[in-house]
Amino acid sequence: MGKPVLAARNLHCGYDDFAVIRGVDLDLLEGEFLGLIGPNGSGKTTLLRALTGRLRPTSGDVLLDGRPIAQIPRREVARRLAVVPQISSPPFEFTVREIVAMGRSPHLGRLQAEGPQDQQAVEAAMALTGISGLSSRPVTELSGGEYQRVVIARALAQEAPLMLLDEPAAHLDIGHQVEIFDLLLRLNRGEERSILCVSHDLNLAARYCDRLIAVSDGAITAAGTPSDILTAEFVGSLYGCEVRVDADPGGHIVVTPLSRELDGVGAR
């Protein structure tokens, strides 16, 4: 892995007078596939918003390529960093292609029309996410899974070397979950894009990520390789439930939650 391309230093942030993130230090290394895990309400999405510069910290710094992100023009940030937020309602009746083409905005001047390079990037992004056949459909007519792939395609069209994704496999069936994570892995290894991905699916995170960072109550509680982090004791403590941790035939970690009703385990 290379040098840090995105970093947080003693980061504190929140909303109004409510502190969500407290004293976080984090590095996304050049060429790394980094996973961010933790229970609901732990601060993962807030941390992601701060790392993109959308949420101003109350103290501490976010550094993009070693520079304070607050001091970098937004267009320049967007050329370096693409974001896939948690899925929301589609905005108006834009077509799929129109949404994906919005990813080219950082590369275009005001009122500048798309050029051949922009059109090629849009078409490639739709092909990679399997939505080329939907290009003329209004996004308001899509399923949640289809729209999720449109949002990912928009980020791909941006052609930024850093990608931050908040639950990119949400609303997708297991086939499309694997397709999206395989795509992210190809971008990471083939095009050397640095990726930070929030995931509630510990098995996907364990299989694809180089390193995991666990967040609980606004602070980082552990960081390391999936095999270091995903022990039955730590995962059970982090999520407040009993789990079994095994390895599949390929050596990848598999986390199985255990049920009080079905497996006879006690509640924490």
Rosetta silent file (secondary structure, phi, psi, omega in degrees, C-alpha in Angstrom):
SEQUENCE: MGKPVLAARNLHCGYDDFAVIRGVDLDLLEGEFLGLIGPNGSGKTTLLRALTGRLRPTSGDVLLDGRPIAQIPRREVARRLAVVPQISSPPFEFTVREIVAMGRSPHLGRLQAEGPQDQQAVEAAMALTGISGLSSRPVTELSGGEYQRVVIARALAQEAPLMLLDEPAAHLDIGHQVEIFDLLLRLNRGEERSILCVSHDLNLAARYCDRLIAVSDGAITAAGTPSDILTAEFVGSLYGCEVRVDADPGGHIVVTPLSRELDGVGAR
SCORE:     score description
SCORE:     0.000 S_00000001
   1 L     0.000  153.573 -177.574    0.000    0.000    0.000 S_00000001
   2 L   -95.568 -153.269 -177.950    1.090    3.556   -0.628 S_00000001
   3 L   -77.168  164.041  175.632    0.860    6.808    1.263 S_00000001
   4 E   -65.467  129.299  175.789   -2.350    8.149    2.844 S_00000001
   5 E  -103.369  -20.676  175.400   -4.557    9.794    0.195 S_00000001
   6 E  -143.168  131.200 -174.693   -7.385   10.629    2.604 S_00000001
   7 E  -144.524  150.659  170.584   -6.906   11.088    6.331 S_00000001
   8 E  -118.815  137.525 -179.520   -8.661   12.237    9.472 S_00000001
   9 E  -127.939  111.677  179.999   -6.673   13.688   12.341 S_00000001
  10 E    47.299   50.532 -172.703   -8.303   13.975   15.794 S_00000001
  11 E   -80.248  128.206  172.981  -11.617   14.539   14.029 S_00000001
  12 E  -125.742  131.493  176.683  -14.627   15.730   16.011 S_00000001
  13 E  -160.988  165.345 -179.729  -17.951   16.494   14.336 S_00000001
  14 E  -179.393 -152.940 -175.730  -21.696   16.276   14.750 S_00000001
  15 E  -130.066  125.516 -175.284  -24.927   18.204   14.333 S_00000001
  16 L    54.620 -120.797 -178.914  -25.740   21.406   16.219 S_00000001
  17 L   -99.663    9.127 -176.823  -24.582   20.726   19.780 S_00000001
  18 E   -99.227  115.343  179.836  -24.688   16.930   19.468 S_00000001
  19 E   -80.343  128.672  178.723  -21.269   15.301   19.065 S_00000001
  20 E  -108.912  -48.537 -179.937  -21.295   12.195   16.835 S_00000001
  21 E  -106.787  129.696 -174.000  -17.640   11.620   15.941 S_00000001
  22 E  -130.486  106.559  170.745  -15.090   12.019   18.713 S_00000001
  23 E    68.213   38.741 -176.854  -11.336   12.044   18.187 S_00000001
  24 E   -83.767  132.399  169.580  -11.122    9.840   15.086 S_00000001
  25 E  -117.555  129.075 -173.040   -7.786    9.205   13.378 S_00000001
  26 E  -151.490  142.880  174.028   -8.029    7.375   10.070 S_00000001
  27 E  -129.357  129.242  165.201   -5.943    6.759    6.942 S_00000001
  28 E  -101.995  117.217 -174.767   -7.111    5.535    3.543 S_00000001
  29 E   -87.061  153.518  177.669   -3.942    4.426    1.805 S_00000001
  30 L   -58.817  125.287  179.383   -3.227    4.740   -1.899 S_00000001
  31 L    80.831    9.678 -176.673   -4.514    1.591   -3.624 S_00000001
  32 L   -94.257  147.942  169.570   -6.313    0.300   -0.527 S_00000001
  33 E  -109.464  100.053 -172.884   -9.772   -1.264   -0.262 S_00000001
  34 E  -106.953  131.862  179.032  -10.796   -0.187    3.247 S_00000001
  35 E  -106.548  139.713  177.881  -13.986   -1.293    4.973 S_00000001
  36 E  -114.486  118.053 -176.623  -15.841    0.665    7.652 S_00000001
  37 E  -123.335  163.726  178.796  -18.036   -1.481    9.903 S_00000001
  38 L   153.401  162.051 -177.155  -20.114   -0.917   13.020 S_00000001
  39 L   -70.514  167.455  174.806  -23.684   -1.042   14.333 S_00000001
  40 L   -57.616  139.029  177.659  -26.497    1.295   13.340 S_00000001
  41 L    80.351    7.382 -176.934  -26.090    4.718   14.891 S_00000001
  42 L   -81.632  -14.729  177.789  -22.363    4.323   15.496 S_00000001
  43 L   111.252    8.585 -175.747  -21.444    7.333   13.334 S_00000001
  44 H   -62.004  -48.338 -178.777  -20.278    5.707   10.097 S_00000001
  45 H   -66.559  -39.234  176.930  -22.350    7.892    7.747 S_00000001
  46 H   -62.335  -42.739  177.324  -21.481   11.043    9.689 S_00000001
  47 H   -61.106  -42.065  179.198  -17.790   10.143    9.454 S_00000001
  48 H   -62.622  -41.363  178.547  -18.158    9.593    5.713 S_00000001
  49 H   -63.016  -38.529  177.915  -19.803   13.023    5.311 S_00000001
  50 H   -67.835  -38.456 -178.843  -16.948   14.652    7.195 S_00000001
  51 H   -67.239  -26.286  177.940  -14.357   12.837    5.083 S_00000001
  52 L   -86.263   -7.273 -178.273  -15.939   14.190    1.902 S_00000001
  53 L    86.885    3.076 -179.488  -15.917   17.745    3.220 S_00000001
  54 L   -79.012  -23.686  178.513  -19.721   17.956    3.276 S_00000001
  55 L  -119.067  119.698 -177.366  -19.828   18.172    7.060 S_00000001
  56 L   -76.074  128.054  178.516  -17.528   20.710    8.695 S_00000001
  57 L   -70.218  152.369  173.636  -15.728   19.318   11.752 S_00000001
  58 L   -78.226  -27.377  172.023  -15.931   21.093   15.086 S_00000001
  59 E  -161.254  163.930 -176.217  -12.236   20.340   15.512 S_00000001
  60 E    89.525 -178.009 -174.295   -9.526   18.303   13.842 S_00000001
  61 E  -135.850  149.867  165.358   -8.714   17.978   10.162 S_00000001
  62 E  -114.660  127.719 -175.652   -9.581   16.004    7.046 S_00000001
  63 E  -115.894  125.927  174.507   -6.680   15.836    4.611 S_00000001
  64 E  -109.532  115.252 -174.492   -7.008   15.018    0.913 S_00000001
  65 L    53.574   37.012  176.451   -3.594   14.253   -0.566 S_00000001
  66 L    83.818   -1.527 -178.628   -2.104   15.937    2.482 S_00000001
  67 E  -109.986  141.693  176.130   -4.092   19.178    2.080 S_00000001
  68 E   -58.303  123.299 -173.733   -6.970   20.316    4.327 S_00000001
  69 H   -64.396  -27.411  179.625  -10.073   19.413    2.337 S_00000001
  70 H   -66.616  -19.000 -178.407  -11.868   22.574    3.531 S_00000001
  71 H   -97.820    1.820 -178.104   -9.281   24.637    1.651 S_00000001
  72 L  -101.926  131.491  177.942   -9.680   22.806   -1.662 S_00000001
  73 L   -55.514  142.111 -175.636  -12.274   24.052   -4.206 S_00000001
  74 H   -57.950  -37.191  179.676  -15.258   21.704   -4.413 S_00000001
  75 H   -64.375  -39.122  178.070  -14.766   21.072   -8.127 S_00000001
  76 H   -67.490  -40.165  176.026  -11.195   19.990   -7.495 S_00000001
  77 H   -59.037  -43.447 -177.265  -12.324   17.737   -4.647 S_00000001
  78 H   -67.278  -24.677  175.952  -14.904   16.147   -6.970 S_00000001
  79 H   -74.825  -23.399 -177.770  -12.220   15.371   -9.543 S_00000001
  80 H   -98.025  -26.880 -168.446  -10.311   13.472   -6.884 S_00000001
  81 E  -137.494  121.533  176.889  -13.094   11.927   -4.822 S_00000001
  82 E  -107.557  143.548 -174.940  -16.374   10.285   -5.869 S_00000001
  83 E  -124.306  133.137  169.886  -19.129    9.500   -3.363 S_00000001
  84 E  -112.105  102.187 -177.050  -21.905    6.920   -3.418 S_00000001
  85 L   -77.452  172.471  171.047  -24.296    7.968   -0.615 S_00000001
  86 L   -58.777  143.737 -174.200  -26.945    5.835    1.019 S_00000001
  87 L   -62.296  140.710  177.515  -29.765    5.372   -1.442 S_00000001
  88 L  -132.912 -179.495  179.733  -32.475    8.023   -1.399 S_00000001
  89 L   -66.242  138.900  178.303  -35.555    8.775   -3.456 S_00000001
  90 L   -58.126  138.990 -179.137  -34.798    9.457   -7.134 S_00000001
  91 L   -84.329  109.581  176.458  -34.705   13.203   -7.921 S_00000001
  92 L    58.215 -169.267 -176.856  -37.462   14.116  -10.373 S_00000001
  93 L  -100.173   48.901  171.339  -37.958   12.209  -13.622 S_00000001
  94 L   -66.294  151.760  173.437  -34.422   12.355  -14.949 S_00000001
  95 E   -79.979  165.307  177.831  -33.465    9.482  -17.206 S_00000001
  96 H   -56.903  -45.500 -177.897  -30.840    6.981  -16.154 S_00000001
  97 H   -65.017  -37.030  178.883  -28.355    8.445  -18.583 S_00000001
  98 H   -62.840  -40.118  178.589  -28.976   11.981  -17.341 S_00000001
  99 H   -65.769  -46.806 -178.724  -28.238   10.905  -13.756 S_00000001
 100 H   -62.290  -38.971 -178.891  -25.066    9.050  -14.750 S_00000001
 101 H   -65.376  -20.723  176.724  -23.921   12.018  -16.856 S_00000001
 102 H   -61.691  -22.732  177.098  -24.066   14.215  -13.740 S_00000001
 103 H   -65.546  -15.160  179.566  -20.863   12.463  -12.722 S_00000001
 104 H   -88.281   -4.869 -176.289  -19.066   14.397  -15.467 S_00000001
 105 H   -52.688  -41.425 -178.994  -19.902   17.797  -13.926 S_00000001
 106 H   -64.041  -17.802 -176.685  -16.479   18.258  -12.258 S_00000001
 107 H   -98.271   -2.267 -175.647  -14.828   17.903  -15.667 S_00000001
 108 L  -114.953  144.783  173.301  -17.036   20.397  -17.503 S_00000001
 109 L   -75.820  171.258 -178.920  -17.094   24.163  -17.450 S_00000001
 110 L   -61.381  126.791 -179.943  -20.273   26.084  -16.748 S_00000001
 111 L    64.609   12.067  178.248  -22.836   25.334  -19.500 S_00000001
 112 L   -76.528  134.379  179.825  -20.209   23.274  -21.336 S_00000001
 113 L   -79.127  157.507  176.169  -21.658   20.414  -23.388 S_00000001
 114 L   -61.555  140.871  172.113  -20.433   16.847  -23.135 S_00000001
 115 L  -103.621 -179.833 -179.952  -17.539   15.953  -25.380 S_00000001
 116 H   -57.083  -38.458 -179.949  -16.584   12.523  -26.755 S_00000001
 117 H   -65.927  -38.904  178.242  -14.533   11.700  -23.636 S_00000001
 118 H   -65.754  -44.838 -179.848  -17.495   12.510  -21.379 S_00000001
 119 H   -62.733  -39.596  178.802  -19.870   10.427  -23.468 S_00000001
 120 H   -64.609  -40.765  179.731  -17.438    7.525  -23.432 S_00000001
 121 H   -64.346  -39.765  179.008  -17.112    7.717  -19.632 S_00000001
 122 H   -65.987  -46.687 -179.245  -20.901    7.697  -19.207 S_00000001
 123 H   -63.813  -40.050 -179.974  -21.397    4.751  -21.542 S_00000001
 124 H   -65.462  -40.838 -179.822  -18.581    2.798  -19.870 S_00000001
 125 H   -64.277  -40.988  178.708  -20.015    3.434  -16.396 S_00000001
 126 H   -67.401  -38.388  178.786  -23.459    2.201  -17.446 S_00000001
 127 H   -65.689  -42.506 -178.598  -21.966   -0.889  -19.077 S_00000001
 128 H   -63.376  -32.648 -178.546  -19.886   -1.716  -15.999 S_00000001
 129 L   -97.456    3.991  174.958  -22.941   -1.538  -13.736 S_00000001
 130 L    70.389   32.510 -177.462  -25.231   -3.408  -16.151 S_00000001
 131 L  -120.529   13.576 -178.801  -27.703   -0.583  -16.735 S_00000001
 132 H   -56.655  -37.352 -179.634  -27.067    0.279  -20.397 S_00000001
 133 H   -70.134  -11.035 -179.910  -30.464   -1.132  -21.315 S_00000001
 134 H  -102.270    5.494 -167.163  -32.124    1.263  -18.873 S_00000001
 135 L   -55.311  -34.209 -177.288  -30.461    4.434  -20.187 S_00000001
 136 L   -95.728    1.083 -179.020  -33.647    6.093  -21.451 S_00000001
 137 L   -77.975  139.497  170.473  -35.846    5.022  -18.507 S_00000001
 138 E   -64.824  138.358 -177.203  -36.940    7.651  -15.951 S_00000001
 139 H   -67.900  -19.162  178.021  -35.260    6.841  -12.651 S_00000001
 140 H   -69.591  -12.208  179.790  -38.619    7.215  -10.889 S_00000001
 141 H   -99.072    2.626 -174.966  -39.676    3.965  -12.593 S_00000001
 142 L   -90.418  156.562  170.674  -36.736    1.905  -11.329 S_00000001
 143 L   -74.048  167.521  178.793  -36.577   -0.537   -8.473 S_00000001
 144 H   -60.041  -40.595  179.571  -34.416    0.306   -5.473 S_00000001
 145 H   -66.396  -39.993  178.053  -31.697   -2.071   -6.674 S_00000001
 146 H   -64.683  -42.834 -179.224  -31.702   -0.622  -10.179 S_00000001
 147 H   -67.123  -33.910  176.885  -31.477    2.919   -8.860 S_00000001
 148 H   -59.214  -41.496  179.365  -28.615    1.902   -6.569 S_00000001
 149 H   -68.885  -30.891  176.081  -26.635    0.792   -9.628 S_00000001
 150 H   -64.273  -43.610 -179.561  -27.430    4.108  -11.334 S_00000001
 151 H   -64.383  -39.265  177.278  -25.945    6.012   -8.373 S_00000001
 152 H   -66.197  -40.367  178.371  -22.837    3.834   -8.482 S_00000001
 153 H   -62.137  -38.261  177.093  -22.548    4.400  -12.239 S_00000001
 154 H   -58.485  -43.158  178.655  -22.698    8.173  -11.659 S_00000001
 155 H   -66.657  -37.311  178.803  -19.698    7.874   -9.326 S_00000001
 156 H   -66.144  -38.608  179.484  -17.829    5.721  -11.847 S_00000001
 157 H   -62.870  -22.673  179.650  -18.432    8.286  -14.593 S_00000001
 158 L   -66.869  -26.411  177.781  -16.685   10.816  -12.380 S_00000001
 159 L    56.302   39.360  178.265  -13.427    8.874  -12.943 S_00000001
 160 L   -87.216  145.198 -179.727  -12.035    9.955   -9.566 S_00000001
 161 L   -74.221  -14.029  176.121   -9.092    7.993   -8.116 S_00000001
 162 E  -116.958  137.478  176.800  -10.789    7.845   -4.688 S_00000001
 163 E  -129.710  129.794  174.576  -14.240    6.352   -4.071 S_00000001
 164 E  -116.499  124.148 -174.145  -16.239    6.534   -0.832 S_00000001
 165 E  -127.203  132.130  179.245  -19.323    4.340   -0.703 S_00000001
 166 E  -107.518  101.124 -179.515  -22.025    4.134    1.957 S_00000001
 167 L    55.384   60.615 -176.640  -23.653    0.698    1.816 S_00000001
 168 L   -67.191  -19.888 -179.103  -23.252    0.192   -1.977 S_00000001
 169 L   -95.407    2.963  178.534  -24.863   -3.256   -1.854 S_00000001
 170 L   -61.676  141.433  177.261  -28.003   -2.086   -0.041 S_00000001
 171 L    72.031    4.782  179.471  -31.248   -2.993   -1.864 S_00000001
 172 L  -102.141  145.005  173.225  -29.379   -5.377   -4.196 S_00000001
 173 L   -71.759  169.691 -172.066  -30.005   -9.098   -4.485 S_00000001
 174 H   -63.569  -30.706  177.717  -27.056  -11.383   -3.749 S_00000001
 175 H   -64.575  -46.504 -179.858  -26.146  -11.697   -7.429 S_00000001
 176 H   -73.822  -27.849  173.888  -25.872   -7.955   -7.901 S_00000001
 177 H   -58.896  -48.441 -179.874  -24.125   -7.567   -4.528 S_00000001
 178 H   -65.329  -40.444  178.283  -21.314   -9.794   -5.751 S_00000001
 179 H   -59.123  -44.729 -178.604  -21.248   -8.034   -9.143 S_00000001
 180 H   -66.381  -44.043  179.721  -20.856   -4.623   -7.483 S_00000001
 181 H   -69.897  -33.850  173.217  -18.137   -5.771   -5.100 S_00000001
 182 H   -62.722  -40.970  177.690  -16.350   -7.588   -7.932 S_00000001
 183 H   -62.309  -46.104  178.536  -16.495   -4.335   -9.905 S_00000001
 184 H   -60.668  -38.465  179.154  -15.083   -2.374   -6.969 S_00000001
 185 H   -66.181  -39.791  177.411  -12.301   -4.941   -6.630 S_00000001
 186 H   -64.454  -41.375  177.898  -11.430   -4.625  -10.332 S_00000001
 187 H   -64.175  -37.148 -179.154  -11.344   -0.835  -10.008 S_00000001
 188 H   -70.059  -46.843 -175.346   -9.173   -1.165   -6.929 S_00000001
 189 H   -87.407  -37.980 -176.603   -6.695   -3.668   -8.332 S_00000001
 190 H   -82.743  -38.568 -178.152   -6.827   -2.930  -12.041 S_00000001
 191 L  -109.378    3.618  177.025   -7.120    0.860  -11.976 S_00000001
 192 L    56.816   36.872  173.312   -5.574    1.374   -8.522 S_00000001
 193 L   -78.675  138.413  176.590   -8.538    3.319   -7.197 S_00000001
 194 E   -88.266  130.776 -171.335   -8.497    3.790   -3.449 S_00000001
 195 E  -128.039  131.706  170.469  -11.822    2.728   -1.932 S_00000001
 196 E  -118.773  120.996 -171.610  -13.463    3.325    1.433 S_00000001
 197 E  -129.456  121.971  170.642  -16.677    1.354    1.789 S_00000001
 198 E   -80.233  131.603  179.904  -19.202    1.310    4.632 S_00000001
 199 L  -145.211  134.019  171.012  -20.778   -2.124    4.862 S_00000001
 200 L   -88.534  -13.965  179.885  -23.201   -3.839    7.216 S_00000001
 201 L   -88.369  100.491 -176.489  -22.473   -7.144    5.477 S_00000001
 202 H   -65.784  -29.375 -179.151  -19.485   -8.457    7.390 S_00000001
 203 H   -72.127  -39.264  173.982  -19.006  -11.368    5.027 S_00000001
 204 H   -65.461  -43.648  179.412  -18.680   -9.107    1.979 S_00000001
 205 H   -60.845  -42.635 -179.295  -16.357   -6.820    3.937 S_00000001
 206 H   -65.680  -35.549 -174.874  -14.218   -9.761    5.047 S_00000001
 207 H   -77.125  -34.670 -169.835  -13.999  -11.160    1.537 S_00000001
 208 H  -107.185  -26.223 -171.126  -13.146   -7.992   -0.371 S_00000001
 209 L   -87.134  143.354  173.952  -11.467   -5.500    1.972 S_00000001
 210 L   -71.802  -37.046 -173.593   -7.749   -5.303    2.682 S_00000001
 211 E  -148.033  150.586  178.862   -8.364   -3.769    6.084 S_00000001
 212 E  -121.907  144.765  171.627  -11.331   -3.024    8.351 S_00000001
 213 E  -121.751  125.826 -179.626  -12.017   -0.174   10.745 S_00000001
 214 E  -100.403  131.873 -179.677  -14.684   -0.727   13.395 S_00000001
 215 E  -117.558  134.638  176.071  -16.665    2.256   14.688 S_00000001
 216 E  -145.339  128.733  177.757  -18.757    2.288   17.844 S_00000001
 217 L    52.519   41.947  173.323  -20.334    5.274   19.578 S_00000001
 218 L    79.463    7.576 -179.001  -18.458    7.734   17.384 S_00000001
 219 E  -133.587  154.806  176.161  -14.974    6.332   17.970 S_00000001
 220 E   -81.318  123.352 -177.670  -12.725    3.780   16.286 S_00000001
 221 E  -102.876  -17.898  178.523  -12.568    0.678   18.472 S_00000001
 222 E  -164.873  152.321  175.815  -10.399   -1.551   16.271 S_00000001
 223 E  -150.369  139.554  179.966   -8.489   -1.554   12.996 S_00000001
 224 E   163.282 -170.271  177.917   -6.701   -4.343   11.152 S_00000001
 225 L   -70.050  159.988  177.906   -7.105   -7.121    8.635 S_00000001
 226 H   -54.377  -38.898 -179.570  -10.431   -8.973    8.514 S_00000001
 227 H   -68.828  -28.690  176.670   -8.878  -11.968   10.271 S_00000001
 228 H   -72.001  -40.782 -170.544   -7.590   -9.680   13.031 S_00000001
 229 H   -86.320  -43.744 -168.992  -10.897   -7.886   13.559 S_00000001
 230 L   -87.512   68.864  170.498  -13.618  -10.428   12.903 S_00000001
 231 L   -97.414  156.346 -179.034  -13.346  -12.688   15.906 S_00000001
 232 H   -60.169  -38.927 -178.631  -16.455  -14.065   17.565 S_00000001
 233 H   -66.059  -47.070 -176.186  -15.651  -12.202   20.771 S_00000001
 234 H   -70.728  -44.802 -179.585  -15.107   -8.810   19.136 S_00000001
 235 H   -62.584  -41.515  177.719  -18.019   -9.010   16.675 S_00000001
 236 H   -60.910  -40.359  178.510  -20.345  -10.158   19.442 S_00000001
 237 H   -69.688  -39.175 -177.261  -19.279   -7.240   21.610 S_00000001
 238 H   -66.422  -40.857 -174.392  -19.538   -4.724   18.754 S_00000001
 239 H  -104.853   -4.869  177.495  -23.047   -5.728   17.683 S_00000001
 240 L    69.615   39.144  178.539  -24.435   -7.055   20.955 S_00000001
 241 L  -151.958  163.515  175.967  -25.218  -10.554   19.764 S_00000001
 242 L   -83.180  138.204  177.215  -23.743  -14.027   19.677 S_00000001
 243 E  -136.954  160.467  170.109  -21.976  -15.023   16.439 S_00000001
 244 E  -115.420  135.203  179.300  -20.003  -17.915   15.058 S_00000001
 245 E  -116.804  122.182  179.269  -16.913  -17.175   12.979 S_00000001
 246 E  -127.418  179.864  172.519  -15.641  -19.806   10.538 S_00000001
 247 E  -121.852  136.815  177.286  -13.520  -19.928    7.407 S_00000001
 248 L   -79.106  176.344 -178.111  -14.868  -21.048    4.033 S_00000001
 249 L   -58.214  -24.557  177.632  -12.863  -23.430    1.781 S_00000001
 250 L   -86.362    0.691  179.177  -11.046  -20.435    0.290 S_00000001
 251 L    88.285    4.549  178.998   -9.947  -19.238    3.712 S_00000001
 252 L   -82.525  143.615 -178.440  -12.345  -16.267    3.803 S_00000001
 253 E   -71.407  139.488  175.582  -14.022  -15.448    7.097 S_00000001
 254 E  -125.632  121.208  179.578  -17.730  -16.224    7.449 S_00000001
 255 E  -104.245  124.561  179.865  -19.697  -14.606   10.270 S_00000001
 256 E  -118.486  117.405  175.860  -22.982  -16.274   11.235 S_00000001
 257 E   -70.975  143.374 -179.106  -25.316  -14.579   13.748 S_00000001
 258 L  -106.901  145.478 -174.706  -26.798  -16.961   16.278 S_00000001
 259 L  -105.188  138.473  174.225  -30.395  -16.904   17.428 S_00000001
 260 H   -64.967  -37.926 -177.278  -31.702  -17.274   20.963 S_00000001
 261 H   -77.129  -41.108 -173.830  -34.800  -19.000   19.572 S_00000001
 262 H   -92.975  -32.989 -174.875  -33.153  -21.232   16.967 S_00000001
 263 H  -109.018   -5.481  176.285  -29.680  -21.794   18.377 S_00000001
 264 L    73.410   22.462  179.606  -30.393  -21.576   22.087 S_00000001
 265 L   -88.272  157.688  179.251  -27.887  -18.782   22.791 S_00000001
 266 L   -84.834  155.102  176.697  -28.398  -16.220   25.529 S_00000001
 267 L   -80.643  147.236  176.320  -29.079  -12.551   24.923 S_00000001
 268 L   -83.829    0.000    0.000  -26.382  -10.027   25.753 S_00000001
